[in-house]
Amino acid sequence: MSHVITVDPDKLRQFGSPEGVVFCLVTNPEFKDDIIVKKSGRYRDYITVPLHKGERFEDILPSIPEPSHILGISPAAFFESPMSEVLGPQRKVLGMACNSTPTTLELIAHFLDVMERTSPEEQDAFSDTFFELLEDADDHLVYVDAKRGTRATLQHMEETLVWNQQAGALEWGQQQIVPAGEISVLPIDITEFEENLRLPLEGEIVIRGYPILHSGTPSFSRADQARIYGELSGLNKHAIVCRVEGGMITDIRPDTPGAMPAINMLNAMFEVDSRYRIVWEMGHALNTSLELVVGHHAMNEVYGGTHGCLHWGLGLTPYTQFHLDIISPDTTVYTDKGIIVLGVEGGYESDRIKAGL
């Protein structure tokens, strides 16, 4: 029996007021009977628009009226965010991250519940405090894994850095990946990649947590994706210590012997494409409503524990075959004045896990 999911648009608070607005669900034709919309709310109208495999979201935008709130749930086709000038000034878009890793209807139901429990007001307040602390710092942030005695610094005040907020309430003409809750820093705009650019990151970092191997639009094999993830999955118990120089991983070593399968796979990725050595993204996740689902699930990425949680990002699709994120609950972020920006002193002692999925 299919797991029928009911979307209640009035519970998606990031969208804001529904008065005079059309709610639009974009999903794949094969899920039209499995994902339904509750139509008893305050929206002017409710429509469902299909997104077929091989079709681009921007190609179907003309069929969606304005003003509209658009929710994309597309497990069978890559849901690519359009350019702002294509999106239009009277649309808001929430796109569930449910194609870059295999996603079941049961998982969609779980993360839809997370979205309904996510408070945009709390995320905006968290983000405001985060940036206030960064502005109050002298010139760098400190990334510490107290359990393994490592320390790295990021010169976060450099003007070339791009900070991207995917959290809080949406304004007209904006779009957000959901579940929401991330402040990321990169050396260039989030959709671009230049291998000669680097984050000003120096020292030792620890990768220990929950890997996510995102696919993109290029041709790839789900079997290869699953195999690579399988070798990396031991990171949820075993840590890797990385030496980073000028934003580039120059050496990796296991903290315990159990990390060797992940070490071997990372070395293989470095050998095939040296761009995976670049610490391309540092994601400061702040969704404290999210419970991790054990396994290979893209929507785990914004897991924020209780006080925020870091994840490291290597590679960037479609420039590299995959984009690897590693949620790292053991890392705590401080200002250079010793004030905690993200996480808790000493790292989280336990992770918030959703059992039974």
C-alpha positions in Angstrom: 0.0 0.0 0.0 1.3 3.5 -0.9 2.3 5.9 1.8 -0.1 8.8 1.1 1.3 12.2 2.1 -0.9 15.2 2.8 0.7 18.6 2.4 -0.9 21.3 4.5 0.3 24.6 3.0 -0.8 26.6 6.0 1.8 24.8 8.1 4.7 25.9 5.9 5.4 29.1 7.8 8.4 30.2 5.7 6.0 31.2 2.9 4.3 33.9 5.0 0.7 35.1 4.4 -1.4 33.1 2.0 -4.0 35.8 1.4 -4.7 36.2 -2.3 -2.0 33.7 -3.2 -2.1 30.5 -5.3 -0.4 27.4 -3.7 1.3 25.2 -6.2 2.7 21.7 -5.6 5.3 20.6 -8.2 5.8 16.9 -8.2 6.5 14.0 -10.6 3.5 12.4 -12.4 4.1 9.0 -10.8 3.5 10.6 -7.3 0.3 12.5 -8.1 -1.8 10.0 -6.1 0.7 9.7 -3.3 1.3 13.3 -2.5 -1.9 15.3 -2.1 -2.6 18.9 -1.0 -5.0 19.9 1.8 -7.2 22.5 0.2 -9.2 23.9 3.2 -6.8 26.7 4.1 -6.7 30.4 3.2 -5.1 30.2 -0.2 -6.9 31.6 -3.2 -6.4 28.4 -5.1 -4.5 25.2 -5.1 -2.9 23.6 -8.1 -0.6 20.7 -8.9 1.9 20.9 -11.8 3.8 17.8 -13.0 7.6 17.8 -13.5 8.7 15.0 -15.8 12.1 13.3 -15.9 14.4 15.4 -18.1 12.2 18.5 -17.7 13.6 21.6 -16.1 11.6 23.5 -13.4 12.1 26.8 -15.2 10.4 25.4 -18.3 7.2 24.8 -16.4 7.3 28.1 -14.5 5.1 30.0 -17.1 2.2 27.6 -16.3 2.4 28.8 -12.6 0.4 32.0 -11.9 1.6 34.9 -9.8 1.5 35.5 -6.9 2.2 32.0 -5.9 3.9 29.9 -3.2 5.5 26.8 -4.9 6.6 23.6 -3.1 8.7 21.2 -5.1 8.7 17.6 -4.1 10.5 15.7 -6.9 12.1 12.4 -6.0 12.2 11.2 -9.6 13.7 14.3 -11.3 16.3 16.9 -10.4 14.6 20.1 -9.1 17.0 22.8 -10.2 16.5 26.3 -8.8 15.9 28.9 -11.5 17.7 32.2 -11.8 15.9 35.0 -9.9 15.0 36.9 -13.1 13.3 33.7 -14.4 11.5 33.0 -11.1 9.8 36.4 -11.2 9.0 39.0 -8.5 5.7 37.4 -7.2 6.7 33.8 -6.6 8.3 32.0 -3.6 9.8 28.6 -3.9 10.6 25.8 -1.4 12.3 22.8 -2.9 12.7 19.6 -1.0 16.2 18.0 -1.4 14.9 14.6 -2.4 16.6 13.7 -5.7 20.3 14.0 -5.0 20.1 10.9 -2.9 17.3 8.2 -3.2 14.3 9.2 -1.3 11.2 7.2 -0.3 7.7 8.6 0.4 8.2 7.6 4.1 11.3 9.9 4.2 9.4 12.7 2.5 6.7 12.4 5.2 9.3 12.6 8.0 11.1 15.7 6.6 7.8 17.4 5.7 7.0 17.1 9.4 10.4 18.7 10.2 9.4 21.5 7.8 6.1 22.1 9.6 7.9 22.2 13.0 10.6 24.6 11.8 10.1 28.1 13.0 11.3 30.8 10.5 11.3 33.3 13.3 13.6 31.2 15.4 15.9 30.6 12.4 16.0 34.4 11.6 16.9 35.1 15.3 19.6 32.4 15.2 21.0 33.8 12.0 21.0 37.4 13.4 23.0 36.3 16.5 25.4 34.2 14.3 26.3 37.2 12.2 26.5 39.6 15.1 29.0 37.3 16.8 31.0 37.1 13.5 31.1 40.9 13.3 32.3 41.2 16.9 35.2 38.8 16.3 38.6 40.4 15.5 39.6 38.5 12.4 39.0 34.8 12.5 36.8 31.9 13.7 38.2 28.7 15.4 37.0 25.2 14.5 37.7 22.8 17.4 37.3 19.1 17.9 38.0 18.8 21.6 37.7 15.0 21.6 40.8 14.7 19.3 42.6 18.0 20.1 42.4 19.6 16.7 42.1 23.3 15.8 41.7 25.2 12.5 41.1 28.8 11.8 39.0 30.6 9.2 39.8 34.2 8.3 36.1 34.9 8.0 36.4 38.7 7.5 38.0 38.4 4.0 35.9 40.4 1.6 36.1 37.7 -1.2 34.1 35.2 0.9 30.5 34.6 0.0 28.1 33.9 2.9 24.8 32.3 1.9 21.8 32.0 4.2 19.2 29.3 3.5 17.1 29.8 6.7 14.2 31.8 8.0 11.3 33.5 6.3 11.1 33.9 2.5 10.6 37.2 0.7 9.0 37.6 -2.7 11.3 36.4 -5.5 13.3 34.2 -3.1 13.8 30.4 -3.0 15.0 28.0 -0.4 16.1 24.4 -0.1 14.1 22.6 2.5 14.1 21.5 5.3 15.8 24.9 5.7 18.5 25.9 8.1 22.0 26.6 6.9 24.5 29.4 6.7 27.3 28.4 4.4 30.6 30.1 3.4 32.3 29.6 0.1 35.0 31.3 -1.9 32.5 32.2 -4.7 28.8 32.3 -5.4 27.1 29.0 -4.3 26.3 27.9 -7.8 29.8 28.5 -9.2 33.1 26.7 -9.0 36.7 27.8 -9.7 39.3 25.4 -8.7 41.9 28.1 -8.1 39.9 29.7 -5.4 40.2 28.6 -1.7 38.7 29.3 1.7 41.3 30.9 4.0 41.2 27.8 6.3 44.3 26.6 8.1 45.0 23.8 10.6 43.6 20.4 11.4 39.9 19.5 11.1 38.1 16.3 12.0 35.6 14.5 9.8 33.4 12.3 12.0 29.7 12.1 11.6 27.2 11.5 8.8 28.3 11.7 5.1 25.9 12.6 2.3 27.1 12.0 -1.3 24.9 14.3 -3.4 24.4 13.6 -7.1 23.7 16.3 -9.6 22.6 16.7 -13.2 25.4 14.8 -15.0 25.1 11.2 -15.8 25.9 9.0 -12.8 25.2 5.5 -11.5 23.0 5.0 -8.4 25.0 1.8 -7.8 28.3 3.7 -7.7 26.8 6.4 -5.5 25.6 3.7 -3.0 29.0 1.9 -3.1 31.0 5.1 -2.4 28.6 6.1 0.4 28.9 2.6 1.8 32.7 3.0 2.2 32.3 6.4 3.8 29.4 5.4 6.1 31.8 4.2 8.8 32.5 7.9 9.5 29.4 7.9 11.9 31.6 6.0 14.3 35.2 6.5 13.2 37.0 9.8 12.7 39.5 11.1 10.1 41.9 13.9 10.9 42.7 16.2 8.0 45.6 18.6 7.7 44.3 21.7 5.8 46.7 24.2 4.2 45.3 27.2 2.4 41.9 25.6 2.2 43.3 22.4 0.7 43.4 19.0 2.4 47.1 18.0 2.2 47.0 14.9 4.5 44.5 12.6 6.1 45.0 10.0 8.8 42.6 7.7 10.7 41.9 8.5 14.3 41.1 4.8 14.8 41.7 1.8 12.6 38.0 1.6 11.8 38.3 4.7 9.7 40.5 3.0 7.1 37.7 2.1 4.6 36.7 5.8 4.5 40.4 6.9 4.3 40.8 4.6 1.3 37.7 5.9 -0.5 38.7 9.5 0.1 42.2 8.9 -1.3 40.6 7.2 -4.3 38.4 10.3 -4.8 41.4 12.6 -4.5 43.3 10.5 -7.0 40.4 10.5 -9.6 39.7 14.2 -9.1 42.1 16.3 -7.1 39.4 19.0 -6.7 37.9 16.9 -3.9 40.8 18.0 -1.8 39.5 21.5 -1.7 37.3 22.3 1.4 34.9 24.1 -0.8 32.1 24.7 1.6 31.7 25.1 5.4 28.0 24.7 6.3 26.8 26.0 9.6 23.5 24.2 10.0 20.9 25.5 12.4 17.7 23.4 12.0 17.1 22.4 15.6 13.8 20.8 14.8 15.4 18.0 12.7 16.1 14.5 13.9 18.7 12.6 11.9 17.5 9.6 9.9 20.3 7.0 9.8 21.3 6.3 6.3 22.1 8.2 3.0 19.6 11.0 3.1 20.2 14.5 1.6 17.7 16.2 3.8 19.8 15.3 6.9 22.2 18.1 5.8 20.7 20.9 7.9 20.8 18.9 11.1 21.5 21.5 13.8 21.6 19.4 17.0 20.4 21.8 19.8 22.7 24.8 19.2 23.8 24.4 15.5 26.0 21.8 13.9 28.9 22.1 11.3 29.2 20.2 8.1 32.2 20.2 5.6 31.6 20.2 1.9 34.0 18.7 -0.7 33.4 19.1 -4.5 30.4 20.7 -6.2 28.0 19.3 -8.8 27.9 19.6 -11.7 31.6 20.5 -11.8 32.6 17.3 -9.9 30.7 14.0 -10.2 29.4 14.3 -6.6 29.2 16.8 -3.8 30.2 15.3 -0.4 28.9 16.8 2.8 29.9 15.4 6.1 27.8 16.4 9.1 30.3 16.8 12.0 28.7 17.0 15.5 32.0 16.9 17.3 33.2 20.2 15.9 32.5 23.4 17.9 32.9 26.9 16.3 34.3 29.8 18.4 35.2 33.4 17.7 38.8 34.4 18.3 37.5 35.8 21.6 36.5 32.4 22.8 32.7 32.8 22.3 30.8 29.8 20.9 29.1 30.6 17.6 27.9 27.1 16.7 27.6 23.8 18.6 28.3 23.1 22.3 31.5 23.0 24.4 33.3 19.7 23.7 31.0 18.7 20.9 27.7 16.8 21.2 27.8 13.8 23.4 24.9 12.1 21.5 23.2 12.8 18.2 19.4 13.2 17.8 18.4 10.1 15.8 15.0 9.2 14.4 14.6 5.4 14.7 12.4 3.2 12.7 12.7 4.6 9.2 
